[in-house]
């Protein structure tokens, strides 16, 4: 999740392409997913990659906030 938050597009792409065990919707201790963090960080490229890979667009954080921001 932290590479998505930091906007590390090439690293996210590599992880998505090469990892068979990657949990796209894994939730961290704050209730956030990689997609949530990438969205809040403004990393449009990472958001697009994660959505195309099947990440849950409708995930709500533990605070009840929708993970995708506009």
PQR file of N, CA, C, O and H, with PARSE charges and radii, in Angstrom:
ATOM      1  N   UNK A   1       0.821  -1.198   0.000 -0.4000 1.5000
ATOM      2  CA  UNK A   1       0.000   0.000   0.000 -0.0000 2.0000
ATOM      3  C   UNK A   1       0.864   1.261   0.000  0.5500 1.7000
ATOM      4  O   UNK A   1       0.494   2.262  -0.614 -0.5500 1.4000
ATOM      5  N   UNK A   2       2.001   1.223   0.677 -0.4000 1.5000
ATOM      6  CA  UNK A   2       2.803   2.444   0.761 -0.0000 2.0000
ATOM      7  C   UNK A   2       3.389   2.855  -0.580  0.5500 1.7000
ATOM      8  O   UNK A   2       3.578   4.049  -0.814 -0.5500 1.4000
ATOM      9  H   UNK A   2       2.302   0.410   1.176  0.4000 1.0000
ATOM     10  N   UNK A   3       3.686   1.910  -1.472 -0.4000 1.5000
ATOM     11  CA  UNK A   3       4.196   2.310  -2.787 -0.0000 2.0000
ATOM     12  C   UNK A   3       3.106   2.998  -3.591  0.5500 1.7000
ATOM     13  O   UNK A   3       3.395   3.909  -4.366 -0.5500 1.4000
ATOM     14  H   UNK A   3       3.532   0.940  -1.281  0.4000 1.0000
ATOM     15  N   UNK A   4       1.863   2.579  -3.420 -0.4000 1.5000
ATOM     16  CA  UNK A   4       0.749   3.245  -4.102 -0.0000 2.0000
ATOM     17  C   UNK A   4       0.556   4.649  -3.546  0.5500 1.7000
ATOM     18  O   UNK A   4       0.291   5.590  -4.294 -0.5500 1.4000
ATOM     19  H   UNK A   4       1.628   1.839  -2.790  0.4000 1.0000
ATOM     20  N   UNK A   5       0.691   4.786  -2.235 -0.4000 1.5000
ATOM     21  CA  UNK A   5       0.541   6.087  -1.595 -0.0000 2.0000
ATOM     22  C   UNK A   5       1.621   7.058  -2.062  0.5500 1.7000
ATOM     23  O   UNK A   5       1.371   8.256  -2.196 -0.5500 1.4000
ATOM     24  H   UNK A   5       0.907   4.022  -1.628  0.4000 1.0000
ATOM     25  N   UNK A   6       2.799   6.548  -2.305 -0.4000 1.5000
ATOM     26  CA  UNK A   6       3.915   7.399  -2.733 -0.0000 2.0000
ATOM     27  C   UNK A   6       3.933   7.626  -4.236  0.5500 1.7000
ATOM     28  O   UNK A   6       4.808   8.323  -4.749 -0.5500 1.4000
ATOM     29  H   UNK A   6       3.003   5.575  -2.197  0.4000 1.0000
ATOM     30  N   UNK A   7       2.968   7.040  -4.948 -0.4000 1.5000
ATOM     31  CA  UNK A   7       2.878   7.237  -6.383 -0.0000 2.0000
ATOM     32  C   UNK A   7       3.951   6.518  -7.171  0.5500 1.7000
ATOM     33  O   UNK A   7       4.331   6.969  -8.252 -0.5500 1.4000
ATOM     34  H   UNK A   7       2.257   6.474  -4.531  0.4000 1.0000
ATOM     35  N   UNK A   8       4.440   5.423  -6.657 -0.4000 1.5000
ATOM     36  CA  UNK A   8       5.487   4.638  -7.319 -0.0000 2.0000
ATOM     37  C   UNK A   8       4.851   3.766  -8.416  0.5500 1.7000
ATOM     38  O   UNK A   8       4.710   2.552  -8.263 -0.5500 1.4000
ATOM     39  H   UNK A   8       4.131   5.057  -5.779  0.4000 1.0000
ATOM     40  N   UNK A   9       4.477   4.414  -9.512 -0.4000 1.5000
ATOM     41  CA  UNK A   9       3.756   3.782 -10.608 -0.0000 2.0000
ATOM     42  C   UNK A   9       4.445   2.519 -11.109  0.5500 1.7000
ATOM     43  O   UNK A   9       3.808   1.471 -11.220 -0.5500 1.4000
ATOM     44  H   UNK A   9       4.591   5.400  -9.636  0.4000 1.0000
ATOM     45  N   UNK A  10       5.724   2.602 -11.409 -0.4000 1.5000
ATOM     46  CA  UNK A  10       6.419   1.439 -11.977 -0.0000 2.0000
ATOM     47  C   UNK A  10       6.488   0.282 -10.985  0.5500 1.7000
ATOM     48  O   UNK A  10       6.408  -0.881 -11.382 -0.5500 1.4000
ATOM     49  H   UNK A  10       6.242   3.453 -11.319  0.4000 1.0000
ATOM     50  N   UNK A  11       6.636   0.591  -9.704 -0.4000 1.5000
ATOM     51  CA  UNK A  11       6.668  -0.464  -8.689 -0.0000 2.0000
ATOM     52  C   UNK A  11       5.303  -1.121  -8.555  0.5500 1.7000
ATOM     53  O   UNK A  11       5.208  -2.344  -8.454 -0.5500 1.4000
ATOM     54  H   UNK A  11       6.701   1.535  -9.381  0.4000 1.0000
ATOM     55  N   UNK A  12       4.245  -0.313  -8.553 -0.4000 1.5000
ATOM     56  CA  UNK A  12       2.886  -0.864  -8.475 -0.0000 2.0000
ATOM     57  C   UNK A  12       2.626  -1.752  -9.688  0.5500 1.7000
ATOM     58  O   UNK A  12       2.106  -2.859  -9.547 -0.5500 1.4000
ATOM     59  H   UNK A  12       4.323   0.680  -8.635  0.4000 1.0000
ATOM     60  N   UNK A  13       2.982  -1.277 -10.863 -0.4000 1.5000
ATOM     61  CA  UNK A  13       2.784  -2.056 -12.087 -0.0000 2.0000
ATOM     62  C   UNK A  13       3.537  -3.389 -12.001  0.5500 1.7000
ATOM     63  O   UNK A  13       2.980  -4.436 -12.333 -0.5500 1.4000
ATOM     64  H   UNK A  13       3.404  -0.378 -10.977  0.4000 1.0000
ATOM     65  N   UNK A  14       4.776  -3.354 -11.567 -0.4000 1.5000
ATOM     66  CA  UNK A  14       5.574  -4.573 -11.443 -0.0000 2.0000
ATOM     67  C   UNK A  14       4.945  -5.545 -10.447  0.5500 1.7000
ATOM     68  O   UNK A  14       4.850  -6.740 -10.724 -0.5500 1.4000
ATOM     69  H   UNK A  14       5.228  -2.504 -11.297  0.4000 1.0000
ATOM     70  N   UNK A  15       4.522  -5.047  -9.309 -0.4000 1.5000
ATOM     71  CA  UNK A  15       3.881  -5.905  -8.310 -0.0000 2.0000
ATOM     72  C   UNK A  15       2.615  -6.550  -8.868  0.5500 1.7000
ATOM     73  O   UNK A  15       2.364  -7.733  -8.641 -0.5500 1.4000
ATOM     74  H   UNK A  15       4.599  -4.076  -9.084  0.4000 1.0000
ATOM     75  N   UNK A  16       1.827  -5.773  -9.593 -0.4000 1.5000
ATOM     76  CA  UNK A  16       0.592  -6.310 -10.168 -0.0000 2.0000
ATOM     77  C   UNK A  16       0.880  -7.365 -11.229  0.5500 1.7000
ATOM     78  O   UNK A  16       0.157  -8.355 -11.336 -0.5500 1.4000
ATOM     79  H   UNK A  16       2.031  -4.812  -9.778  0.4000 1.0000
ATOM     80  N   UNK A  17       1.920  -7.157 -12.000 -0.4000 1.5000
ATOM     81  CA  UNK A  17       2.265  -8.092 -13.078 -0.0000 2.0000
ATOM     82  C   UNK A  17       2.926  -9.370 -12.572  0.5500 1.7000
ATOM     83  O   UNK A  17       2.713 -10.441 -13.140 -0.5500 1.4000
ATOM     84  H   UNK A  17       2.507  -6.353 -11.913  0.4000 1.0000
ATOM     85  N   UNK A  18       3.719  -9.270 -11.518 -0.4000 1.5000
ATOM     86  CA  UNK A  18       4.554 -10.396 -11.119 -0.0000 2.0000
ATOM     87  C   UNK A  18       4.109 -11.144  -9.867  0.5500 1.7000
ATOM     88  O   UNK A  18       4.610 -12.236  -9.596 -0.5500 1.4000
ATOM     89  H   UNK A  18       3.892  -8.400 -11.057  0.4000 1.0000
ATOM     90  N   UNK A  19       3.193 -10.591  -9.110 -0.4000 1.5000
ATOM     91  CA  UNK A  19       2.808 -11.239  -7.864 -0.0000 2.0000
ATOM     92  C   UNK A  19       1.491 -11.998  -8.018  0.5500 1.7000
ATOM     93  O   UNK A  19       0.446 -11.415  -8.306 -0.5500 1.4000
ATOM     94  H   UNK A  19       2.786  -9.704  -9.329  0.4000 1.0000
ATOM     95  N   UNK A  20       1.570 -13.294  -7.822 -0.4000 1.5000
ATOM     96  CA  UNK A  20       0.370 -14.122  -7.877 -0.0000 2.0000
ATOM     97  C   UNK A  20      -0.396 -14.090  -6.556  0.5500 1.7000
ATOM     98  O   UNK A  20      -1.581 -14.420  -6.525 -0.5500 1.4000
ATOM     99  H   UNK A  20       2.419 -13.767  -7.588  0.4000 1.0000
ATOM    100  N   UNK A  21       0.252 -13.706  -5.488 -0.4000 1.5000
ATOM    101  CA  UNK A  21      -0.348 -13.725  -4.162 -0.0000 2.0000
ATOM    102  C   UNK A  21      -0.771 -12.332  -3.666  0.5500 1.7000
ATOM    103  O   UNK A  21      -1.149 -12.184  -2.504 -0.5500 1.4000
ATOM    104  H   UNK A  21       1.216 -13.439  -5.513  0.4000 1.0000
ATOM    105  N   UNK A  22      -0.710 -11.329  -4.522 -0.4000 1.5000
ATOM    106  CA  UNK A  22      -1.009  -9.957  -4.124 -0.0000 2.0000
ATOM    107  C   UNK A  22      -2.475  -9.804  -3.729  0.5500 1.7000
ATOM    108  O   UNK A  22      -3.370 -10.186  -4.483 -0.5500 1.4000
ATOM    109  H   UNK A  22      -0.402 -11.450  -5.466  0.4000 1.0000
ATOM    110  N   UNK A  23      -2.714  -9.250  -2.559 -0.4000 1.5000
ATOM    111  CA  UNK A  23      -4.069  -8.990  -2.098 -0.0000 2.0000
ATOM    112  C   UNK A  23      -4.391  -7.526  -2.381  0.5500 1.7000
ATOM    113  O   UNK A  23      -3.999  -6.640  -1.623 -0.5500 1.4000
ATOM    114  H   UNK A  23      -1.987  -8.939  -1.947  0.4000 1.0000
ATOM    115  N   UNK A  24      -5.104  -7.281  -3.474 -0.4000 1.5000
ATOM    116  CA  UNK A  24      -5.410  -5.913  -3.884 -0.0000 2.0000
ATOM    117  C   UNK A  24      -6.154  -5.123  -2.820  0.5500 1.7000
ATOM    118  O   UNK A  24      -5.929  -3.924  -2.657 -0.5500 1.4000
ATOM    119  H   UNK A  24      -5.422  -8.001  -4.090  0.4000 1.0000
ATOM    120  N   UNK A  25      -7.034  -5.790  -2.104 -0.4000 1.5000
ATOM    121  CA  UNK A  25      -7.875  -5.094  -1.143 -0.0000 2.0000
ATOM    122  C   UNK A  25      -7.467  -5.340   0.303  0.5500 1.7000
ATOM    123  O   UNK A  25      -8.294  -5.256   1.212 -0.5500 1.4000
ATOM    124  H   UNK A  25      -7.217  -6.765  -2.236  0.4000 1.0000
ATOM    125  N   UNK A  26      -6.181  -5.647   0.513 -0.4000 1.5000
ATOM    126  CA  UNK A  26      -5.690  -5.805   1.883 -0.0000 2.0000
ATOM    127  C   UNK A  26      -5.894  -4.487   2.629  0.5500 1.7000
ATOM    128  O   UNK A  26      -5.690  -3.408   2.073 -0.5500 1.4000
ATOM    129  H   UNK A  26      -5.510  -5.716  -0.225  0.4000 1.0000
ATOM    130  N   UNK A  27      -6.294  -4.590   3.873 -0.4000 1.5000
ATOM    131  CA  UNK A  27      -6.610  -3.411   4.687 -0.0000 2.0000
ATOM    132  C   UNK A  27      -5.534  -3.230   5.747  0.5500 1.7000
ATOM    133  O   UNK A  27      -5.188  -4.172   6.460 -0.5500 1.4000
ATOM    134  H   UNK A  27      -6.460  -5.467   4.325  0.4000 1.0000
ATOM    135  N   UNK A  28      -5.008  -2.015   5.845 -0.4000 1.5000
ATOM    136  CA  UNK A  28      -3.974  -1.748   6.846 -0.0000 2.0000
ATOM    137  C   UNK A  28      -4.605  -1.448   8.201  0.5500 1.7000
ATOM    138  O   UNK A  28      -5.825  -1.516   8.352 -0.5500 1.4000
ATOM    139  H   UNK A  28      -5.290  -1.250   5.266  0.4000 1.0000
ATOM    140  N   UNK A  29      -3.775  -1.117   9.179 -0.4000 1.5000
ATOM    141  CA  UNK A  29      -4.255  -0.882  10.546 -0.0000 2.0000
ATOM    142  C   UNK A  29      -5.199   0.306  10.664  0.5500 1.7000
ATOM    143  O   UNK A  29      -5.912   0.429  11.660 -0.5500 1.4000
ATOM    144  H   UNK A  29      -2.784  -1.062   9.056  0.4000 1.0000
ATOM    145  N   UNK A  30      -5.215   1.179   9.670 -0.4000 1.5000
ATOM    146  CA  UNK A  30      -6.124   2.332   9.673 -0.0000 2.0000
ATOM    147  C   UNK A  30      -7.369   2.089   8.825  0.5500 1.7000
ATOM    148  O   UNK A  30      -8.178   2.997   8.631 -0.5500 1.4000
ATOM    149  H   UNK A  30      -4.636   1.079   8.861  0.4000 1.0000
ATOM    150  N   UNK A  31      -7.522   0.867   8.320 -0.4000 1.5000
ATOM    151  CA  UNK A  31      -8.686   0.525   7.518 -0.0000 2.0000
ATOM    152  C   UNK A  31      -8.588   0.993   6.079  0.5500 1.7000
ATOM    153  O   UNK A  31      -9.601   1.109   5.390 -0.5500 1.4000
ATOM    154  H   UNK A  31      -6.864   0.130   8.478  0.4000 1.0000
ATOM    155  N   UNK A  32      -7.369   1.264   5.619 -0.4000 1.5000
ATOM    156  CA  UNK A  32      -7.183   1.773   4.268 -0.0000 2.0000
ATOM    157  C   UNK A  32      -6.576   0.708   3.363  0.5500 1.7000
ATOM    158  O   UNK A  32      -5.833  -0.161   3.818 -0.5500 1.4000
ATOM    159  H   UNK A  32      -6.546   1.170   6.179  0.4000 1.0000
ATOM    160  N   UNK A  33      -6.902   0.789   2.080 -0.4000 1.5000
ATOM    161  CA  UNK A  33      -6.350  -0.118   1.083 -0.0000 2.0000
ATOM    162  C   UNK A  33      -5.342   0.656   0.225  0.5500 1.7000
ATOM    163  O   UNK A  33      -5.213   1.874   0.346 -0.5500 1.4000
ATOM    164  H   UNK A  33      -7.506   1.495   1.710  0.4000 1.0000
ATOM    165  N   UNK A  34      -4.638  -0.065  -0.633 -0.4000 1.5000
ATOM    166  CA  UNK A  34      -3.696   0.601  -1.542 -0.0000 2.0000
ATOM    167  C   UNK A  34      -4.424   1.615  -2.416  0.5500 1.7000
ATOM    168  O   UNK A  34      -3.902   2.699  -2.679 -0.5500 1.4000
ATOM    169  H   UNK A  34      -4.742  -1.054  -0.732  0.4000 1.0000
ATOM    170  N   UNK A  35      -5.634   1.265  -2.867 -0.4000 1.5000
ATOM    171  CA  UNK A  35      -6.411   2.176  -3.703 -0.0000 2.0000
ATOM    172  C   UNK A  35      -6.796   3.431  -2.929  0.5500 1.7000
ATOM    173  O   UNK A  35      -6.717   4.538  -3.461 -0.5500 1.4000
ATOM    174  H   UNK A  35      -6.058   0.385  -2.652  0.4000 1.0000
ATOM    175  N   UNK A  36      -7.205   3.267  -1.700 -0.4000 1.5000
ATOM    176  CA  UNK A  36      -7.539   4.410  -0.850 -0.0000 2.0000
ATOM    177  C   UNK A  36      -6.340   5.344  -0.707  0.5500 1.7000
ATOM    178  O   UNK A  36      -6.462   6.556  -0.888 -0.5500 1.4000
ATOM    179  H   UNK A  36      -7.269   2.368  -1.268  0.4000 1.0000
ATOM    180  N   UNK A  37      -5.202   4.779  -0.385 -0.4000 1.5000
ATOM    181  CA  UNK A  37      -4.000   5.586  -0.171 -0.0000 2.0000
ATOM    182  C   UNK A  37      -3.542   6.277  -1.450  0.5500 1.7000
ATOM    183  O   UNK A  37      -3.155   7.445  -1.421 -0.5500 1.4000
ATOM    184  H   UNK A  37      -5.103   3.795  -0.238  0.4000 1.0000
ATOM    185  N   UNK A  38      -3.582   5.566  -2.565 -0.4000 1.5000
ATOM    186  CA  UNK A  38      -3.187   6.170  -3.839 -0.0000 2.0000
ATOM    187  C   UNK A  38      -4.122   7.312  -4.214  0.5500 1.7000
ATOM    188  O   UNK A  38      -3.683   8.346  -4.717 -0.5500 1.4000
ATOM    189  H   UNK A  38      -3.896   4.617  -2.588  0.4000 1.0000
ATOM    190  N   UNK A  39      -5.403   7.117  -3.967 -0.4000 1.5000
ATOM    191  CA  UNK A  39      -6.383   8.159  -4.276 -0.0000 2.0000
ATOM    192  C   UNK A  39      -6.160   9.398  -3.424  0.5500 1.7000
ATOM    193  O   UNK A  39      -6.128  10.515  -3.941 -0.5500 1.4000
ATOM    194  H   UNK A  39      -5.759   6.277  -3.558  0.4000 1.0000
ATOM    195  N   UNK A  40      -6.008   9.203  -2.127 -0.4000 1.5000
ATOM    196  CA  UNK A  40      -5.805  10.342  -1.231 -0.0000 2.0000
ATOM    197  C   UNK A  40      -4.491  11.062  -1.514  0.5500 1.7000
ATOM    198  O   UNK A  40      -4.370  12.263  -1.272 -0.5500 1.4000
ATOM    199  H   UNK A  40      -6.035   8.296  -1.707  0.4000 1.0000
ATOM    200  N   UNK A  41      -3.507  10.324  -2.028 -0.4000 1.5000
ATOM    201  CA  UNK A  41      -2.218  10.935  -2.348 -0.0000 2.0000
ATOM    202  C   UNK A  41      -2.244  11.636  -3.710  0.5500 1.7000
ATOM    203  O   UNK A  41      -1.296  12.334  -4.070 -0.5500 1.4000
ATOM    204  H   UNK A  41      -3.606   9.348  -2.224  0.4000 1.0000
ATOM    205  N   UNK A  42      -3.327  11.449  -4.459 -0.4000 1.5000
ATOM    206  CA  UNK A  42      -3.435  12.086  -5.762 -0.0000 2.0000
ATOM    207  C   UNK A  42      -2.651  11.390  -6.858  0.5500 1.7000
ATOM    208  O   UNK A  42      -2.291  12.016  -7.854 -0.5500 1.4000
ATOM    209  H   UNK A  42      -4.097  10.882  -4.166  0.4000 1.0000
ATOM    210  N   UNK A  43      -2.382  10.108  -6.690 -0.4000 1.5000
ATOM    211  CA  UNK A  43      -1.608   9.349  -7.666 -0.0000 2.0000
ATOM    212  C   UNK A  43      -2.539   8.700  -8.685  0.5500 1.7000
ATOM    213  O   UNK A  43      -2.883   7.524  -8.566 -0.5500 1.4000
ATOM    214  H   UNK A  43      -2.674   9.599  -5.880  0.4000 1.0000
ATOM    215  N   UNK A  44      -2.942   9.478  -9.683 -0.4000 1.5000
ATOM    216  CA  UNK A  44      -3.915   9.016 -10.675 -0.0000 2.0000
ATOM    217  C   UNK A  44      -3.449   7.769 -11.410  0.5500 1.7000
ATOM    218  O   UNK A  44      -4.254   6.881 -11.691 -0.5500 1.4000
ATOM    219  H   UNK A  44      -2.663  10.434  -9.779  0.4000 1.0000
ATOM    220  N   UNK A  45      -2.162   7.691 -11.724 -0.4000 1.5000
ATOM    221  CA  UNK A  45      -1.647   6.523 -12.443 -0.0000 2.0000
ATOM    222  C   UNK A  45      -1.781   5.250 -11.616  0.5500 1.7000
ATOM    223  O   UNK A  45      -2.171   4.204 -12.135 -0.5500 1.4000
ATOM    224  H   UNK A  45      -1.508   8.412 -11.496  0.4000 1.0000
ATOM    225  N   UNK A  46      -1.460   5.343 -10.337 -0.4000 1.5000
ATOM    226  CA  UNK A  46      -1.581   4.178  -9.454 -0.0000 2.0000
ATOM    227  C   UNK A  46      -3.046   3.803  -9.257  0.5500 1.7000
ATOM    228  O   UNK A  46      -3.388   2.620  -9.240 -0.5500 1.4000
ATOM    229  H   UNK A  46      -1.143   6.193  -9.915  0.4000 1.0000
ATOM    230  N   UNK A  47      -3.905   4.797  -9.110 -0.4000 1.5000
ATOM    231  CA  UNK A  47      -5.340   4.540  -8.971 -0.0000 2.0000
ATOM    232  C   UNK A  47      -5.841   3.778 -10.194  0.5500 1.7000
ATOM    233  O   UNK A  47      -6.546   2.779 -10.058 -0.5500 1.4000
ATOM    234  H   UNK A  47      -3.628   5.758  -9.124  0.4000 1.0000
ATOM    235  N   UNK A  48      -5.479   4.246 -11.384 -0.4000 1.5000
ATOM    236  CA  UNK A  48      -5.922   3.599 -12.619 -0.0000 2.0000
ATOM    237  C   UNK A  48      -5.438   2.143 -12.679  0.5500 1.7000
ATOM    238  O   UNK A  48      -6.210   1.242 -13.007 -0.5500 1.4000
ATOM    239  H   UNK A  48      -4.906   5.058 -11.494  0.4000 1.0000
ATOM    240  N   UNK A  49      -4.173   1.922 -12.364 -0.4000 1.5000
ATOM    241  CA  UNK A  49      -3.621   0.560 -12.377 -0.0000 2.0000
ATOM    242  C   UNK A  49      -4.364  -0.359 -11.408  0.5500 1.7000
ATOM    243  O   UNK A  49      -4.710  -1.490 -11.752 -0.5500 1.4000
ATOM    244  H   UNK A  49      -3.545   2.654 -12.097  0.4000 1.0000
ATOM    245  N   UNK A  50      -4.603   0.132 -10.210 -0.4000 1.5000
ATOM    246  CA  UNK A  50      -5.267  -0.682  -9.189 -0.0000 2.0000
ATOM    247  C   UNK A  50      -6.716  -1.002  -9.578  0.5500 1.7000
ATOM    248  O   UNK A  50      -7.183  -2.122  -9.373 -0.5500 1.4000
ATOM    249  H   UNK A  50      -4.322   1.050  -9.930  0.4000 1.0000
ATOM    250  N   UNK A  51      -7.418  -0.020 -10.134 -0.4000 1.5000
ATOM    251  CA  UNK A  51      -8.798  -0.259 -10.575 -0.0000 2.0000
ATOM    252  C   UNK A  51      -8.816  -1.259 -11.721  0.5500 1.7000
ATOM    253  O   UNK A  51      -9.638  -2.175 -11.734 -0.5500 1.4000
ATOM    254  H   UNK A  51      -7.038   0.890 -10.300  0.4000 1.0000
ATOM    255  N   UNK A  52      -7.913  -1.089 -12.683 -0.4000 1.5000
ATOM    256  CA  UNK A  52      -7.843  -2.024 -13.807 -0.0000 2.0000
ATOM    257  C   UNK A  52      -7.520  -3.442 -13.341  0.5500 1.7000
ATOM    258  O   UNK A  52      -7.935  -4.413 -13.974 -0.5500 1.4000
ATOM    259  H   UNK A  52      -7.246  -0.345 -12.673  0.4000 1.0000
ATOM    260  N   UNK A  53      -6.784  -3.566 -12.240 -0.4000 1.5000
ATOM    261  CA  UNK A  53      -6.430  -4.878 -11.696 -0.0000 2.0000
ATOM    262  C   UNK A  53      -7.563  -5.480 -10.871  0.5500 1.7000
ATOM    263  O   UNK A  53      -7.489  -6.642 -10.473 -0.5500 1.4000
ATOM    264  H   UNK A  53      -6.447  -2.778 -11.726  0.4000 1.0000
ATOM    265  N   UNK A  54      -8.619  -4.691 -10.610 -0.4000 1.5000
ATOM    266  CA  UNK A  54      -9.776  -5.212  -9.893 -0.0000 2.0000
ATOM    267  C   UNK A  54      -9.919  -4.777  -8.450  0.5500 1.7000
ATOM    268  O   UNK A  54     -10.686  -5.385  -7.702 -0.5500 1.4000
ATOM    269  H   UNK A  54      -8.678  -3.747 -10.934  0.4000 1.0000
ATOM    270  N   UNK A  55      -9.205  -3.745  -8.036 -0.4000 1.5000
ATOM    271  CA  UNK A  55      -9.328  -3.266  -6.650 -0.0000 2.0000
ATOM    272  C   UNK A  55     -10.752  -2.777  -6.380  0.5500 1.7000
ATOM    273  O   UNK A  55     -11.426  -2.263  -7.272 -0.5500 1.4000
ATOM    274  H   UNK A  55      -8.581  -3.252  -8.643  0.4000 1.0000
ATOM    275  N   UNK A  56     -11.187  -2.944  -5.153 -0.4000 1.5000
ATOM    276  CA  UNK A  56     -12.543  -2.564  -4.737 -0.0000 2.0000
ATOM    277  C   UNK A  56     -12.684  -1.047  -4.698  0.5500 1.7000
ATOM    278  O   UNK A  56     -12.086  -0.382  -3.852 -0.5500 1.4000
ATOM    279  H   UNK A  56     -10.640  -3.362  -4.428  0.4000 1.0000
ATOM    280  N   UNK A  57     -13.475  -0.509  -5.615 -0.4000 1.5000
ATOM    281  CA  UNK A  57     -13.699   0.943  -5.688 -0.0000 2.0000
ATOM    282  C   UNK A  57     -14.665   1.430  -4.614  0.5500 1.7000
ATOM    283  O   UNK A  57     -14.737   2.631  -4.350 -0.5500 1.4000
ATOM    284  H   UNK A  57     -13.960  -1.049  -6.302  0.4000 1.0000
ATOM    285  N   UNK A  58     -15.401   0.527  -3.998 -0.4000 1.5000
ATOM    286  CA  UNK A  58     -16.445   0.904  -3.046 -0.0000 2.0000
ATOM    287  C   UNK A  58     -16.066   0.655  -1.597  0.5500 1.7000
ATOM    288  O   UNK A  58     -16.939   0.587  -0.731 -0.5500 1.4000
ATOM    289  H   UNK A  58     -15.343  -0.448  -4.212  0.4000 1.0000
ATOM    290  N   UNK A  59     -14.774   0.519  -1.322 -0.4000 1.5000
ATOM    291  CA  UNK A  59     -14.307   0.280   0.044 -0.0000 2.0000
ATOM    292  C   UNK A  59     -14.484   1.541   0.896  0.5500 1.7000
ATOM    293  O   UNK A  59     -14.141   2.643   0.469 -0.5500 1.4000
ATOM    294  H   UNK A  59     -14.065   0.574  -2.025  0.4000 1.0000
ATOM    295  N   UNK A  60     -15.016   1.364   2.089 -0.4000 1.5000
ATOM    296  CA  UNK A  60     -15.125   2.453   3.057 -0.0000 2.0000
ATOM    297  C   UNK A  60     -14.096   2.237   4.154  0.5500 1.7000
ATOM    298  O   UNK A  60     -13.894   1.111   4.609 -0.5500 1.4000
ATOM    299  H   UNK A  60     -15.294   0.468   2.436  0.4000 1.0000
ATOM    300  N   UNK A  61     -13.446   3.313   4.579 -0.4000 1.5000
ATOM    301  CA  UNK A  61     -12.458   3.227   5.664 -0.0000 2.0000
ATOM    302  C   UNK A  61     -13.172   3.009   6.984  0.5500 1.7000
ATOM    303  O   UNK A  61     -14.401   3.042   7.046 -0.5500 1.4000
ATOM    304  H   UNK A  61     -13.610   4.227   4.209  0.4000 1.0000
ATOM    305  N   UNK A  62     -12.403   2.788   8.035 -0.4000 1.5000
ATOM    306  CA  UNK A  62     -12.998   2.612   9.366 -0.0000 2.0000
ATOM    307  C   UNK A  62     -13.685   3.885   9.848  0.5500 1.7000
ATOM    308  O   UNK A  62     -14.490   3.835  10.779 -0.5500 1.4000
ATOM    309  H   UNK A  62     -11.405   2.762   7.984  0.4000 1.0000
ATOM    310  N   UNK A  63     -13.381   5.021   9.230 -0.4000 1.5000
ATOM    311  CA  UNK A  63     -14.034   6.279   9.571 -0.0000 2.0000
ATOM    312  C   UNK A  63     -15.292   6.500   8.747  0.5500 1.7000
ATOM    313  O   UNK A  63     -15.950   7.532   8.878 -0.5500 1.4000
ATOM    314  H   UNK A  63     -12.728   5.062   8.474  0.4000 1.0000
ATOM    315  N   UNK A  64     -15.635   5.520   7.884 -0.4000 1.5000
ATOM    316  CA  UNK A  64     -16.820   5.615   7.069 -0.0000 2.0000
ATOM    317  C   UNK A  64     -16.656   6.453   5.818  0.5500 1.7000
ATOM    318  O   UNK A  64     -17.642   6.857   5.201 -0.5500 1.4000
ATOM    319  H   UNK A  64     -15.100   4.681   7.778  0.4000 1.0000
ATOM    320  N   UNK A  65     -15.395   6.721   5.436 -0.4000 1.5000
ATOM    321  CA  UNK A  65     -15.138   7.513   4.244 -0.0000 2.0000
ATOM    322  C   UNK A  65     -14.936   6.598   3.048  0.5500 1.7000
ATOM    323  O   UNK A  65     -14.312   5.543   3.163 -0.5500 1.4000
ATOM    324  H   UNK A  65     -14.594   6.393   5.937  0.4000 1.0000
ATOM    325  N   UNK A  66     -15.467   7.004   1.900 -0.4000 1.5000
ATOM    326  CA  UNK A  66     -15.254   6.255   0.671 -0.0000 2.0000
ATOM    327  C   UNK A  66     -13.809   6.391   0.256  0.5500 1.7000
ATOM    328  O   UNK A  66     -13.253   7.489   0.291 -0.5500 1.4000
ATOM    329  H   UNK A  66     -15.974   7.861   1.807  0.4000 1.0000
ATOM    330  N   UNK A  67     -13.195   5.292  -0.135 -0.4000 1.5000
ATOM    331  CA  UNK A  67     -11.777   5.280  -0.441 -0.0000 2.0000
ATOM    332  C   UNK A  67     -11.369   6.095  -1.649  0.5500 1.7000
ATOM    333  O   UNK A  67     -10.245   6.593  -1.694 -0.5500 1.4000
ATOM    334  H   UNK A  67     -13.647   4.400  -0.163  0.4000 1.0000
ATOM    335  N   UNK A  68     -12.249   6.249  -2.634 -0.4000 1.5000
ATOM    336  CA  UNK A  68     -11.907   7.009  -3.836 -0.0000 2.0000
ATOM    337  C   UNK A  68     -12.349   8.451  -3.649  0.5500 1.7000
ATOM    338  O   UNK A  68     -13.499   8.727  -3.310 -0.5500 1.4000
ATOM    339  H   UNK A  68     -13.162   5.844  -2.597  0.4000 1.0000
ATOM    340  N   UNK A  69     -11.424   9.351  -3.875 -0.4000 1.5000
ATOM    341  CA  UNK A  69     -11.761  10.783  -3.821 -0.0000 2.0000
ATOM    342  C   UNK A  69     -11.660  11.347  -5.219  0.5500 1.7000
ATOM    343  O   UNK A  69     -10.940  10.815  -6.065 -0.5500 1.4000
ATOM    344  H   UNK A  69     -10.490   9.126  -4.151  0.4000 1.0000
ATOM    345  N   UNK A  70     -12.366  12.401  -5.455 -0.4000 1.5000
ATOM    346  CA  UNK A  70     -12.324  12.994  -6.807 -0.0000 2.0000
ATOM    347  C   UNK A  70     -11.244  14.022  -6.945  0.5500 1.7000
ATOM    348  O   UNK A  70     -11.083  14.607  -8.015 -0.5500 1.4000
ATOM    349  H   UNK A  70     -12.950  12.833  -4.769  0.4000 1.0000
TER
END
